[in-house]
Amino acid sequence: MKLLDTVALNHAMPEKGLPAGLVGVLVEEWEPGVFEVEFADLDGRTYARAALREQDLLVLHHSIGLEKRAA
């Protein structure tokens, strides 16, 4: 995982008010494997930020990387 990756929360965290599947962006790495994740609406307004562990997140891919596909 790296900064600005789009991620989804792989399980609910009710103590933080975050449902499973919530999509956010990695905006800071606090220490190895711990990231500040920003959650925003479709207009770009932030509604939540949380420090989350790498194992709580799934990186989302917007394409399959056509340059890496074997012909």
mmJSON file of the N, C-alpha and C atoms, coordinates in Angstrom:
{"data_MODEL":{"atom_site":{
"group_PDB":["ATOM","ATOM","ATOM","ATOM","ATOM","ATOM","ATOM","ATOM","ATOM","ATOM","ATOM","ATOM","ATOM","ATOM","ATOM","ATOM","ATOM","ATOM","ATOM","ATOM","ATOM","ATOM","ATOM","ATOM","ATOM","ATOM","ATOM","ATOM","ATOM","ATOM","ATOM","ATOM","ATOM","ATOM","ATOM","ATOM","ATOM","ATOM","ATOM","ATOM","ATOM","ATOM","ATOM","ATOM","ATOM","ATOM","ATOM","ATOM","ATOM","ATOM","ATOM","ATOM","ATOM","ATOM","ATOM","ATOM","ATOM","ATOM","ATOM","ATOM","ATOM","ATOM","ATOM","ATOM","ATOM","ATOM","ATOM","ATOM","ATOM","ATOM","ATOM","ATOM","ATOM","ATOM","ATOM","ATOM","ATOM","ATOM","ATOM","ATOM","ATOM","ATOM","ATOM","ATOM","ATOM","ATOM","ATOM","ATOM","ATOM","ATOM","ATOM","ATOM","ATOM","ATOM","ATOM","ATOM","ATOM","ATOM","ATOM","ATOM","ATOM","ATOM","ATOM","ATOM","ATOM","ATOM","ATOM","ATOM","ATOM","ATOM","ATOM","ATOM","ATOM","ATOM","ATOM","ATOM","ATOM","ATOM","ATOM","ATOM","ATOM","ATOM","ATOM","ATOM","ATOM","ATOM","ATOM","ATOM","ATOM","ATOM","ATOM","ATOM","ATOM","ATOM","ATOM","ATOM","ATOM","ATOM","ATOM","ATOM","ATOM","ATOM","ATOM","ATOM","ATOM","ATOM","ATOM","ATOM","ATOM","ATOM","ATOM","ATOM","ATOM","ATOM","ATOM","ATOM","ATOM","ATOM","ATOM","ATOM","ATOM","ATOM","ATOM","ATOM","ATOM","ATOM","ATOM","ATOM","ATOM","ATOM","ATOM","ATOM","ATOM","ATOM","ATOM","ATOM","ATOM","ATOM","ATOM","ATOM","ATOM","ATOM","ATOM","ATOM","ATOM","ATOM","ATOM","ATOM","ATOM","ATOM","ATOM","ATOM","ATOM","ATOM","ATOM","ATOM","ATOM","ATOM","ATOM","ATOM","ATOM","ATOM","ATOM","ATOM","ATOM","ATOM","ATOM","ATOM","ATOM","ATOM","ATOM","ATOM","ATOM"],
"id":[1,2,3,4,5,6,7,8,9,10,11,12,13,14,15,16,17,18,19,20,21,22,23,24,25,26,27,28,29,30,31,32,33,34,35,36,37,38,39,40,41,42,43,44,45,46,47,48,49,50,51,52,53,54,55,56,57,58,59,60,61,62,63,64,65,66,67,68,69,70,71,72,73,74,75,76,77,78,79,80,81,82,83,84,85,86,87,88,89,90,91,92,93,94,95,96,97,98,99,100,101,102,103,104,105,106,107,108,109,110,111,112,113,114,115,116,117,118,119,120,121,122,123,124,125,126,127,128,129,130,131,132,133,134,135,136,137,138,139,140,141,142,143,144,145,146,147,148,149,150,151,152,153,154,155,156,157,158,159,160,161,162,163,164,165,166,167,168,169,170,171,172,173,174,175,176,177,178,179,180,181,182,183,184,185,186,187,188,189,190,191,192,193,194,195,196,197,198,199,200,201,202,203,204,205,206,207,208,209,210,211,212,213],
"type_symbol":["N","C","C","N","C","C","N","C","C","N","C","C","N","C","C","N","C","C","N","C","C","N","C","C","N","C","C","N","C","C","N","C","C","N","C","C","N","C","C","N","C","C","N","C","C","N","C","C","N","C","C","N","C","C","N","C","C","N","C","C","N","C","C","N","C","C","N","C","C","N","C","C","N","C","C","N","C","C","N","C","C","N","C","C","N","C","C","N","C","C","N","C","C","N","C","C","N","C","C","N","C","C","N","C","C","N","C","C","N","C","C","N","C","C","N","C","C","N","C","C","N","C","C","N","C","C","N","C","C","N","C","C","N","C","C","N","C","C","N","C","C","N","C","C","N","C","C","N","C","C","N","C","C","N","C","C","N","C","C","N","C","C","N","C","C","N","C","C","N","C","C","N","C","C","N","C","C","N","C","C","N","C","C","N","C","C","N","C","C","N","C","C","N","C","C","N","C","C","N","C","C","N","C","C","N","C","C","N","C","C","N","C","C"],
"label_atom_id":["N","CA","C","N","CA","C","N","CA","C","N","CA","C","N","CA","C","N","CA","C","N","CA","C","N","CA","C","N","CA","C","N","CA","C","N","CA","C","N","CA","C","N","CA","C","N","CA","C","N","CA","C","N","CA","C","N","CA","C","N","CA","C","N","CA","C","N","CA","C","N","CA","C","N","CA","C","N","CA","C","N","CA","C","N","CA","C","N","CA","C","N","CA","C","N","CA","C","N","CA","C","N","CA","C","N","CA","C","N","CA","C","N","CA","C","N","CA","C","N","CA","C","N","CA","C","N","CA","C","N","CA","C","N","CA","C","N","CA","C","N","CA","C","N","CA","C","N","CA","C","N","CA","C","N","CA","C","N","CA","C","N","CA","C","N","CA","C","N","CA","C","N","CA","C","N","CA","C","N","CA","C","N","CA","C","N","CA","C","N","CA","C","N","CA","C","N","CA","C","N","CA","C","N","CA","C","N","CA","C","N","CA","C","N","CA","C","N","CA","C","N","CA","C","N","CA","C","N","CA","C","N","CA","C","N","CA","C","N","CA","C","N","CA","C","N","CA","C"],
"label_alt_id":[null,null,null,null,null,null,null,null,null,null,null,null,null,null,null,null,null,null,null,null,null,null,null,null,null,null,null,null,null,null,null,null,null,null,null,null,null,null,null,null,null,null,null,null,null,null,null,null,null,null,null,null,null,null,null,null,null,null,null,null,null,null,null,null,null,null,null,null,null,null,null,null,null,null,null,null,null,null,null,null,null,null,null,null,null,null,null,null,null,null,null,null,null,null,null,null,null,null,null,null,null,null,null,null,null,null,null,null,null,null,null,null,null,null,null,null,null,null,null,null,null,null,null,null,null,null,null,null,null,null,null,null,null,null,null,null,null,null,null,null,null,null,null,null,null,null,null,null,null,null,null,null,null,null,null,null,null,null,null,null,null,null,null,null,null,null,null,null,null,null,null,null,null,null,null,null,null,null,null,null,null,null,null,null,null,null,null,null,null,null,null,null,null,null,null,null,null,null,null,null,null,null,null,null,null,null,null,null,null,null,null,null,null],
"label_comp_id":["MET","MET","MET","LYS","LYS","LYS","LEU","LEU","LEU","LEU","LEU","LEU","ASP","ASP","ASP","THR","THR","THR","VAL","VAL","VAL","ALA","ALA","ALA","LEU","LEU","LEU","ASN","ASN","ASN","HIS","HIS","HIS","ALA","ALA","ALA","MET","MET","MET","PRO","PRO","PRO","GLU","GLU","GLU","LYS","LYS","LYS","GLY","GLY","GLY","LEU","LEU","LEU","PRO","PRO","PRO","ALA","ALA","ALA","GLY","GLY","GLY","LEU","LEU","LEU","VAL","VAL","VAL","GLY","GLY","GLY","VAL","VAL","VAL","LEU","LEU","LEU","VAL","VAL","VAL","GLU","GLU","GLU","GLU","GLU","GLU","TRP","TRP","TRP","GLU","GLU","GLU","PRO","PRO","PRO","GLY","GLY","GLY","VAL","VAL","VAL","PHE","PHE","PHE","GLU","GLU","GLU","VAL","VAL","VAL","GLU","GLU","GLU","PHE","PHE","PHE","ALA","ALA","ALA","ASP","ASP","ASP","LEU","LEU","LEU","ASP","ASP","ASP","GLY","GLY","GLY","ARG","ARG","ARG","THR","THR","THR","TYR","TYR","TYR","ALA","ALA","ALA","ARG","ARG","ARG","ALA","ALA","ALA","ALA","ALA","ALA","LEU","LEU","LEU","ARG","ARG","ARG","GLU","GLU","GLU","GLN","GLN","GLN","ASP","ASP","ASP","LEU","LEU","LEU","LEU","LEU","LEU","VAL","VAL","VAL","LEU","LEU","LEU","HIS","HIS","HIS","HIS","HIS","HIS","SER","SER","SER","ILE","ILE","ILE","GLY","GLY","GLY","LEU","LEU","LEU","GLU","GLU","GLU","LYS","LYS","LYS","ARG","ARG","ARG","ALA","ALA","ALA","ALA","ALA","ALA"],
"label_asym_id":["A","A","A","A","A","A","A","A","A","A","A","A","A","A","A","A","A","A","A","A","A","A","A","A","A","A","A","A","A","A","A","A","A","A","A","A","A","A","A","A","A","A","A","A","A","A","A","A","A","A","A","A","A","A","A","A","A","A","A","A","A","A","A","A","A","A","A","A","A","A","A","A","A","A","A","A","A","A","A","A","A","A","A","A","A","A","A","A","A","A","A","A","A","A","A","A","A","A","A","A","A","A","A","A","A","A","A","A","A","A","A","A","A","A","A","A","A","A","A","A","A","A","A","A","A","A","A","A","A","A","A","A","A","A","A","A","A","A","A","A","A","A","A","A","A","A","A","A","A","A","A","A","A","A","A","A","A","A","A","A","A","A","A","A","A","A","A","A","A","A","A","A","A","A","A","A","A","A","A","A","A","A","A","A","A","A","A","A","A","A","A","A","A","A","A","A","A","A","A","A","A","A","A","A","A","A","A","A","A","A","A","A","A"],
"label_entity_id":["1","1","1","1","1","1","1","1","1","1","1","1","1","1","1","1","1","1","1","1","1","1","1","1","1","1","1","1","1","1","1","1","1","1","1","1","1","1","1","1","1","1","1","1","1","1","1","1","1","1","1","1","1","1","1","1","1","1","1","1","1","1","1","1","1","1","1","1","1","1","1","1","1","1","1","1","1","1","1","1","1","1","1","1","1","1","1","1","1","1","1","1","1","1","1","1","1","1","1","1","1","1","1","1","1","1","1","1","1","1","1","1","1","1","1","1","1","1","1","1","1","1","1","1","1","1","1","1","1","1","1","1","1","1","1","1","1","1","1","1","1","1","1","1","1","1","1","1","1","1","1","1","1","1","1","1","1","1","1","1","1","1","1","1","1","1","1","1","1","1","1","1","1","1","1","1","1","1","1","1","1","1","1","1","1","1","1","1","1","1","1","1","1","1","1","1","1","1","1","1","1","1","1","1","1","1","1","1","1","1","1","1","1"],
"label_seq_id":[1,1,1,2,2,2,3,3,3,4,4,4,5,5,5,6,6,6,7,7,7,8,8,8,9,9,9,10,10,10,11,11,11,12,12,12,13,13,13,14,14,14,15,15,15,16,16,16,17,17,17,18,18,18,19,19,19,20,20,20,21,21,21,22,22,22,23,23,23,24,24,24,25,25,25,26,26,26,27,27,27,28,28,28,29,29,29,30,30,30,31,31,31,32,32,32,33,33,33,34,34,34,35,35,35,36,36,36,37,37,37,38,38,38,39,39,39,40,40,40,41,41,41,42,42,42,43,43,43,44,44,44,45,45,45,46,46,46,47,47,47,48,48,48,49,49,49,50,50,50,51,51,51,52,52,52,53,53,53,54,54,54,55,55,55,56,56,56,57,57,57,58,58,58,59,59,59,60,60,60,61,61,61,62,62,62,63,63,63,64,64,64,65,65,65,66,66,66,67,67,67,68,68,68,69,69,69,70,70,70,71,71,71],
"pdbx_PDB_ins_code":[null,null,null,null,null,null,null,null,null,null,null,null,null,null,null,null,null,null,null,null,null,null,null,null,null,null,null,null,null,null,null,null,null,null,null,null,null,null,null,null,null,null,null,null,null,null,null,null,null,null,null,null,null,null,null,null,null,null,null,null,null,null,null,null,null,null,null,null,null,null,null,null,null,null,null,null,null,null,null,null,null,null,null,null,null,null,null,null,null,null,null,null,null,null,null,null,null,null,null,null,null,null,null,null,null,null,null,null,null,null,null,null,null,null,null,null,null,null,null,null,null,null,null,null,null,null,null,null,null,null,null,null,null,null,null,null,null,null,null,null,null,null,null,null,null,null,null,null,null,null,null,null,null,null,null,null,null,null,null,null,null,null,null,null,null,null,null,null,null,null,null,null,null,null,null,null,null,null,null,null,null,null,null,null,null,null,null,null,null,null,null,null,null,null,null,null,null,null,null,null,null,null,null,null,null,null,null,null,null,null,null,null,null],
"Cartn_x":[0.838,0.0,0.879,0.362,1.119,0.158,0.693,-0.128,-0.929,-2.145,-3.12,-3.778,-3.469,-4.208,-5.658,-6.574,-7.982,-8.174,-8.814,-8.968,-10.414,-10.745,-12.044,-11.806,-12.648,-12.58,-13.119,-12.33,-12.751,-13.639,-13.914,-14.877,-15.367,-16.528,-17.093,-16.262,-16.205,-15.553,-16.559,-17.572,-18.646,-18.152,-17.052,-16.518,-16.025,-15.731,-15.305,-16.418,-17.559,-18.674,-18.448,-17.614,-17.257,-17.833,-18.68,-19.243,-18.277,-18.426,-17.637,-17.868,-16.811,-16.913,-16.759,-16.649,-16.499,-15.213,-15.284,-14.152,-13.506,-12.169,-11.416,-10.08,-9.256,-7.94,-6.893,-5.741,-4.624,-3.969,-3.961,-3.428,-2.171,-1.853,-0.656,-0.282,1.017,1.48,2.106,1.483,1.947,3.14,3.113,4.219,4.012,4.997,4.802,3.507,2.633,1.393,0.243,0.421,-0.663,-0.845,-2.047,-2.334,-3.485,-3.399,-4.527,-5.356,-6.626,-7.521,-8.57,-8.757,-9.762,-10.948,-12.143,-13.382,-14.128,-14.513,-15.157,-16.377,-17.299,-18.473,-18.116,-19.073,-18.809,-18.486,-18.749,-18.384,-17.026,-16.332,-15.001,-14.969,-16.123,-16.161,-15.835,-14.81,-14.405,-15.459,-15.864,-16.803,-16.216,-15.057,-14.391,-12.922,-12.099,-10.675,-10.366,-9.554,-9.209,-7.836,-7.088,-5.833,-6.193,-5.846,-6.235,-5.036,-5.083,-4.009,-4.188,-3.069,-3.07,-3.979,-3.998,-4.813,-6.317,-6.698,-8.114,-8.597,-7.685,-7.976,-7.7,-8.423,-8.228,-7.985,-6.873,-6.582,-7.519,-8.14,-9.028,-8.262,-8.498,-7.816,-8.828,-8.469,-9.358,-9.201,-8.157,-7.944,-7.117,-6.996,-6.23,-4.787,-4.412,-3.038,-2.758,-3.393,-3.286,-1.847,-0.958,0.446,1.097,0.491,1.064,0.449,-0.628,-1.284,-0.449,-0.389,0.326,-0.572,0.024,-0.758,-0.947],
"Cartn_y":[-1.182,0.0,1.241,2.254,3.502,4.686,5.843,7.04,7.263,7.713,8.02,6.786,5.587,4.397,4.526,4.044,3.949,2.606,2.623,1.409,1.264,0.041,-0.226,-0.887,-0.575,-1.18,-2.6,-3.594,-4.982,-5.538,-4.77,-5.17,-3.916,-4.0,-2.854,-2.522,-1.244,-0.756,0.161,-0.428,0.379,1.379,1.067,1.99,3.293,3.245,4.445,4.953,4.238,4.627,4.327,3.311,2.989,1.63,1.588,0.317,-0.439,-1.738,-2.555,-2.071,-2.07,-1.686,-0.204,0.599,2.039,2.321,3.213,3.503,4.82,4.811,5.997,6.037,7.013,7.22,7.306,6.665,6.745,8.12,8.9,10.257,10.47,9.509,9.631,8.247,8.0,6.758,7.139,6.711,7.068,6.242,4.986,4.061,2.903,2.029,0.936,0.161,0.11,-0.646,0.078,1.356,2.152,3.417,3.58,4.68,5.542,6.823,7.728,7.613,7.275,7.11,8.213,8.876,9.93,9.392,9.588,9.183,10.452,10.568,11.79,11.429,12.395,12.171,12.462,12.311,12.485,13.924,14.863,16.258,16.602,15.602,15.821,16.321,16.376,16.829,15.662,15.829,14.795,14.65,13.395,13.157,12.264,11.662,10.864,10.707,10.622,10.291,9.343,8.34,7.376,6.784,6.492,5.758,4.279,3.564,2.165,1.313,0.064,-0.883,-1.446,-1.763,-2.31,-3.534,-4.385,-5.604,-5.319,-4.082,-3.695,-3.183,-3.09,-2.436,-3.339,-3.063,-3.752,-2.68,-2.777,-1.816,-2.095,-1.024,-1.153,-0.775,-1.525,-1.298,-0.802,0.232,0.826,0.192,-0.572,-1.268,-2.512,-3.364,-4.598,-4.436,-3.243,-3.013,-3.68,-3.201,-3.833,-4.012,-3.111,-3.252,-4.478,-5.036,-6.2,-7.511,-7.451,-8.672,-9.347,-10.657,-11.422,-11.543,-11.414,-11.519,-12.971],
"Cartn_z":[0.0,0.0,0.0,-0.699,-0.77,-0.704,-0.393,-0.291,-1.568,-1.405,-2.439,-3.053,-2.551,-2.978,-2.527,-3.355,-2.986,-2.3,-1.147,-0.343,0.131,0.534,1.148,2.495,3.426,4.755,4.655,5.059,4.855,5.962,6.988,8.026,8.732,9.325,10.033,11.264,11.581,12.795,13.486,14.135,14.724,15.768,16.444,17.447,16.815,15.499,14.775,13.857,13.853,12.991,11.519,11.226,9.847,9.442,8.406,7.955,7.04,6.972,6.049,4.626,3.819,2.423,2.155,3.195,3.016,2.238,1.252,0.378,0.785,0.853,1.208,0.493,0.864,0.245,1.345,1.112,2.056,1.921,3.003,2.93,3.78,4.631,5.485,5.968,6.11,6.727,8.065,9.164,10.5,10.928,10.562,10.816,9.856,9.698,8.748,9.044,8.029,8.154,8.824,9.178,9.786,8.96,8.409,7.497,7.989,7.719,7.895,6.617,6.782,5.644,5.706,4.571,4.474,3.69,4.244,3.601,3.218,1.941,1.453,0.613,0.515,-0.333,-1.793,-2.692,-4.119,-4.5,-3.605,-3.84,-3.241,-2.676,-2.122,-0.703,-0.037,1.359,2.289,3.102,4.05,5.139,5.398,6.493,7.574,7.312,8.349,7.988,9.025,8.894,10.029,9.743,10.781,10.491,11.55,11.43,11.466,10.39,10.256,9.879,10.308,9.997,8.589,7.964,6.608,6.497,7.512,7.449,7.52,7.848,7.877,6.52,5.553,4.283,3.092,2.01,0.741,-0.315,-1.047,-2.111,-3.281,-3.802,-4.957,-6.215,-7.268,-8.544,-9.571,-10.309,-11.295,-12.67,-12.857,-14.12,-13.827,-14.815,-14.625,-15.072,-15.468,-15.896,-17.227,-18.273,-19.582,-20.029,-19.632,-20.022,-19.396,-18.34,-17.664,-18.14,-18.92,-19.387,-20.446,-20.364,-21.391,-22.632,-23.778,-25.038,-25.427],
"occupancy":[1.0,1.0,1.0,1.0,1.0,1.0,1.0,1.0,1.0,1.0,1.0,1.0,1.0,1.0,1.0,1.0,1.0,1.0,1.0,1.0,1.0,1.0,1.0,1.0,1.0,1.0,1.0,1.0,1.0,1.0,1.0,1.0,1.0,1.0,1.0,1.0,1.0,1.0,1.0,1.0,1.0,1.0,1.0,1.0,1.0,1.0,1.0,1.0,1.0,1.0,1.0,1.0,1.0,1.0,1.0,1.0,1.0,1.0,1.0,1.0,1.0,1.0,1.0,1.0,1.0,1.0,1.0,1.0,1.0,1.0,1.0,1.0,1.0,1.0,1.0,1.0,1.0,1.0,1.0,1.0,1.0,1.0,1.0,1.0,1.0,1.0,1.0,1.0,1.0,1.0,1.0,1.0,1.0,1.0,1.0,1.0,1.0,1.0,1.0,1.0,1.0,1.0,1.0,1.0,1.0,1.0,1.0,1.0,1.0,1.0,1.0,1.0,1.0,1.0,1.0,1.0,1.0,1.0,1.0,1.0,1.0,1.0,1.0,1.0,1.0,1.0,1.0,1.0,1.0,1.0,1.0,1.0,1.0,1.0,1.0,1.0,1.0,1.0,1.0,1.0,1.0,1.0,1.0,1.0,1.0,1.0,1.0,1.0,1.0,1.0,1.0,1.0,1.0,1.0,1.0,1.0,1.0,1.0,1.0,1.0,1.0,1.0,1.0,1.0,1.0,1.0,1.0,1.0,1.0,1.0,1.0,1.0,1.0,1.0,1.0,1.0,1.0,1.0,1.0,1.0,1.0,1.0,1.0,1.0,1.0,1.0,1.0,1.0,1.0,1.0,1.0,1.0,1.0,1.0,1.0,1.0,1.0,1.0,1.0,1.0,1.0,1.0,1.0,1.0,1.0,1.0,1.0,1.0,1.0,1.0,1.0,1.0,1.0],
"B_iso_or_equiv":[0.0,0.0,0.0,0.0,0.0,0.0,0.0,0.0,0.0,0.0,0.0,0.0,0.0,0.0,0.0,0.0,0.0,0.0,0.0,0.0,0.0,0.0,0.0,0.0,0.0,0.0,0.0,0.0,0.0,0.0,0.0,0.0,0.0,0.0,0.0,0.0,0.0,0.0,0.0,0.0,0.0,0.0,0.0,0.0,0.0,0.0,0.0,0.0,0.0,0.0,0.0,0.0,0.0,0.0,0.0,0.0,0.0,0.0,0.0,0.0,0.0,0.0,0.0,0.0,0.0,0.0,0.0,0.0,0.0,0.0,0.0,0.0,0.0,0.0,0.0,0.0,0.0,0.0,0.0,0.0,0.0,0.0,0.0,0.0,0.0,0.0,0.0,0.0,0.0,0.0,0.0,0.0,0.0,0.0,0.0,0.0,0.0,0.0,0.0,0.0,0.0,0.0,0.0,0.0,0.0,0.0,0.0,0.0,0.0,0.0,0.0,0.0,0.0,0.0,0.0,0.0,0.0,0.0,0.0,0.0,0.0,0.0,0.0,0.0,0.0,0.0,0.0,0.0,0.0,0.0,0.0,0.0,0.0,0.0,0.0,0.0,0.0,0.0,0.0,0.0,0.0,0.0,0.0,0.0,0.0,0.0,0.0,0.0,0.0,0.0,0.0,0.0,0.0,0.0,0.0,0.0,0.0,0.0,0.0,0.0,0.0,0.0,0.0,0.0,0.0,0.0,0.0,0.0,0.0,0.0,0.0,0.0,0.0,0.0,0.0,0.0,0.0,0.0,0.0,0.0,0.0,0.0,0.0,0.0,0.0,0.0,0.0,0.0,0.0,0.0,0.0,0.0,0.0,0.0,0.0,0.0,0.0,0.0,0.0,0.0,0.0,0.0,0.0,0.0,0.0,0.0,0.0,0.0,0.0,0.0,0.0,0.0,0.0],
"pdbx_formal_charge":[null,null,null,null,null,null,null,null,null,null,null,null,null,null,null,null,null,null,null,null,null,null,null,null,null,null,null,null,null,null,null,null,null,null,null,null,null,null,null,null,null,null,null,null,null,null,null,null,null,null,null,null,null,null,null,null,null,null,null,null,null,null,null,null,null,null,null,null,null,null,null,null,null,null,null,null,null,null,null,null,null,null,null,null,null,null,null,null,null,null,null,null,null,null,null,null,null,null,null,null,null,null,null,null,null,null,null,null,null,null,null,null,null,null,null,null,null,null,null,null,null,null,null,null,null,null,null,null,null,null,null,null,null,null,null,null,null,null,null,null,null,null,null,null,null,null,null,null,null,null,null,null,null,null,null,null,null,null,null,null,null,null,null,null,null,null,null,null,null,null,null,null,null,null,null,null,null,null,null,null,null,null,null,null,null,null,null,null,null,null,null,null,null,null,null,null,null,null,null,null,null,null,null,null,null,null,null,null,null,null,null,null,null],
"auth_seq_id":[1,1,1,2,2,2,3,3,3,4,4,4,5,5,5,6,6,6,7,7,7,8,8,8,9,9,9,10,10,10,11,11,11,12,12,12,13,13,13,14,14,14,15,15,15,16,16,16,17,17,17,18,18,18,19,19,19,20,20,20,21,21,21,22,22,22,23,23,23,24,24,24,25,25,25,26,26,26,27,27,27,28,28,28,29,29,29,30,30,30,31,31,31,32,32,32,33,33,33,34,34,34,35,35,35,36,36,36,37,37,37,38,38,38,39,39,39,40,40,40,41,41,41,42,42,42,43,43,43,44,44,44,45,45,45,46,46,46,47,47,47,48,48,48,49,49,49,50,50,50,51,51,51,52,52,52,53,53,53,54,54,54,55,55,55,56,56,56,57,57,57,58,58,58,59,59,59,60,60,60,61,61,61,62,62,62,63,63,63,64,64,64,65,65,65,66,66,66,67,67,67,68,68,68,69,69,69,70,70,70,71,71,71],
"auth_comp_id":["MET","MET","MET","LYS","LYS","LYS","LEU","LEU","LEU","LEU","LEU","LEU","ASP","ASP","ASP","THR","THR","THR","VAL","VAL","VAL","ALA","ALA","ALA","LEU","LEU","LEU","ASN","ASN","ASN","HIS","HIS","HIS","ALA","ALA","ALA","MET","MET","MET","PRO","PRO","PRO","GLU","GLU","GLU","LYS","LYS","LYS","GLY","GLY","GLY","LEU","LEU","LEU","PRO","PRO","PRO","ALA","ALA","ALA","GLY","GLY","GLY","LEU","LEU","LEU","VAL","VAL","VAL","GLY","GLY","GLY","VAL","VAL","VAL","LEU","LEU","LEU","VAL","VAL","VAL","GLU","GLU","GLU","GLU","GLU","GLU","TRP","TRP","TRP","GLU","GLU","GLU","PRO","PRO","PRO","GLY","GLY","GLY","VAL","VAL","VAL","PHE","PHE","PHE","GLU","GLU","GLU","VAL","VAL","VAL","GLU","GLU","GLU","PHE","PHE","PHE","ALA","ALA","ALA","ASP","ASP","ASP","LEU","LEU","LEU","ASP","ASP","ASP","GLY","GLY","GLY","ARG","ARG","ARG","THR","THR","THR","TYR","TYR","TYR","ALA","ALA","ALA","ARG","ARG","ARG","ALA","ALA","ALA","ALA","ALA","ALA","LEU","LEU","LEU","ARG","ARG","ARG","GLU","GLU","GLU","GLN","GLN","GLN","ASP","ASP","ASP","LEU","LEU","LEU","LEU","LEU","LEU","VAL","VAL","VAL","LEU","LEU","LEU","HIS","HIS","HIS","HIS","HIS","HIS","SER","SER","SER","ILE","ILE","ILE","GLY","GLY","GLY","LEU","LEU","LEU","GLU","GLU","GLU","LYS","LYS","LYS","ARG","ARG","ARG","ALA","ALA","ALA","ALA","ALA","ALA"],
"auth_asym_id":["A","A","A","A","A","A","A","A","A","A","A","A","A","A","A","A","A","A","A","A","A","A","A","A","A","A","A","A","A","A","A","A","A","A","A","A","A","A","A","A","A","A","A","A","A","A","A","A","A","A","A","A","A","A","A","A","A","A","A","A","A","A","A","A","A","A","A","A","A","A","A","A","A","A","A","A","A","A","A","A","A","A","A","A","A","A","A","A","A","A","A","A","A","A","A","A","A","A","A","A","A","A","A","A","A","A","A","A","A","A","A","A","A","A","A","A","A","A","A","A","A","A","A","A","A","A","A","A","A","A","A","A","A","A","A","A","A","A","A","A","A","A","A","A","A","A","A","A","A","A","A","A","A","A","A","A","A","A","A","A","A","A","A","A","A","A","A","A","A","A","A","A","A","A","A","A","A","A","A","A","A","A","A","A","A","A","A","A","A","A","A","A","A","A","A","A","A","A","A","A","A","A","A","A","A","A","A","A","A","A","A","A","A"],
"auth_atom_id":["N","CA","C","N","CA","C","N","CA","C","N","CA","C","N","CA","C","N","CA","C","N","CA","C","N","CA","C","N","CA","C","N","CA","C","N","CA","C","N","CA","C","N","CA","C","N","CA","C","N","CA","C","N","CA","C","N","CA","C","N","CA","C","N","CA","C","N","CA","C","N","CA","C","N","CA","C","N","CA","C","N","CA","C","N","CA","C","N","CA","C","N","CA","C","N","CA","C","N","CA","C","N","CA","C","N","CA","C","N","CA","C","N","CA","C","N","CA","C","N","CA","C","N","CA","C","N","CA","C","N","CA","C","N","CA","C","N","CA","C","N","CA","C","N","CA","C","N","CA","C","N","CA","C","N","CA","C","N","CA","C","N","CA","C","N","CA","C","N","CA","C","N","CA","C","N","CA","C","N","CA","C","N","CA","C","N","CA","C","N","CA","C","N","CA","C","N","CA","C","N","CA","C","N","CA","C","N","CA","C","N","CA","C","N","CA","C","N","CA","C","N","CA","C","N","CA","C","N","CA","C","N","CA","C","N","CA","C","N","CA","C","N","CA","C","N","CA","C"],
"pdbx_PDB_model_num":[1,1,1,1,1,1,1,1,1,1,1,1,1,1,1,1,1,1,1,1,1,1,1,1,1,1,1,1,1,1,1,1,1,1,1,1,1,1,1,1,1,1,1,1,1,1,1,1,1,1,1,1,1,1,1,1,1,1,1,1,1,1,1,1,1,1,1,1,1,1,1,1,1,1,1,1,1,1,1,1,1,1,1,1,1,1,1,1,1,1,1,1,1,1,1,1,1,1,1,1,1,1,1,1,1,1,1,1,1,1,1,1,1,1,1,1,1,1,1,1,1,1,1,1,1,1,1,1,1,1,1,1,1,1,1,1,1,1,1,1,1,1,1,1,1,1,1,1,1,1,1,1,1,1,1,1,1,1,1,1,1,1,1,1,1,1,1,1,1,1,1,1,1,1,1,1,1,1,1,1,1,1,1,1,1,1,1,1,1,1,1,1,1,1,1,1,1,1,1,1,1,1,1,1,1,1,1,1,1,1,1,1,1]
}}}
